[in-house]
Amino acid sequence: MPATYPRPKKEFLNVEREDVEVQCSKCNSKNVKRYPVLKPRGWAITTKCQDCFFELNVEYPRPAGPFVPITKAMKFSPFG
C-alpha cells in the first residue's frame, strides 16, 4: 500500500534551531546550535557549530518501547 502525503502549505520548510551556550572547540566560535538531523543510523539531535559546521555532539534518542526487528516472524530456508 503506497503512502501519499499532501503537499506542504509552506513555501519553505525549516527546522527550529536552539542556541547553545558553548564554544566550538575547532574554530572558537560561539555560534553553536542544537537541532534534529537525519543520519545514516536514523534521527539524531546534533550540536553543531554554524560557522565551521564542526559537530560537537550527537545524541540518538531511544525508541519508545522494546525494539523488535520486522524480520523476527519471517521463515527462512537453510539457504538464506
N, C-alpha and C positions, 0 to 999 in steps of 0.2 A: 504494500500500500504506500504510494508516494506521499510525501508530506509537502504541502504547499503553504507558503507564508505570504500574507498580504504585503504589498509594497509599503515601506515606511512612509509616514506622513511628513517627517522632517526631511529637508533637503540634504543636510549633513548629519552624520552620526558621530558622536564623540563620547568619550569616557571621562567621568569626573576624576580628577587627579587631586589628591590631598597633599598639602605641604608637609614636609618632614623636617624637624629641627636637627639635622645632622649635616656634616660637611663631607663632600666627596673625598675619598682617600686617594683618588687618582689625580684630579685637577684642582682640588681645594675649593671648589665652587660650593655655594650654599643653596643653589637652585636644585634641590632634590625633592622628588615627588614619589608617592606610593599609589599604585593603580593596578587593576587586573589586566593580565595579558594571556593569550593563548600560546602555550609552548608545546613541544612535541609530547610531553607527558600529560598534557591536559591544562586546565585553567590554573593559573597561579597568581599570587599577589606579589608584585615586584616593587622594590625600592630602587629607583634609578636616577642618576644624575641627568638633568635635562640639557646640560651643556656638552658633556663628552660622551653621554649615553653609557657610562660605566654602570654595571649592575651591582649594587651594594648588597642586596638581599633578595632571596626568592623564597616564598612560602607556598607550599602546596596544601590547600585545605583538604582535610579528610572527608570522605563521603559520609553522609548521614545514614549510618546503619552498616550492617555487615556486607562485605563485598562478596558477591557470588559471580563467577565468570559465566557468560552466556553459553559456553560450551559444556557446562557441567552435566547436563542431561542428554548430551548427544552420544550416540552409539558409534564407535569407530571400529573398523576392521583391523586385523593384525598388521595390515599393510599401510595403515595411515588413513 
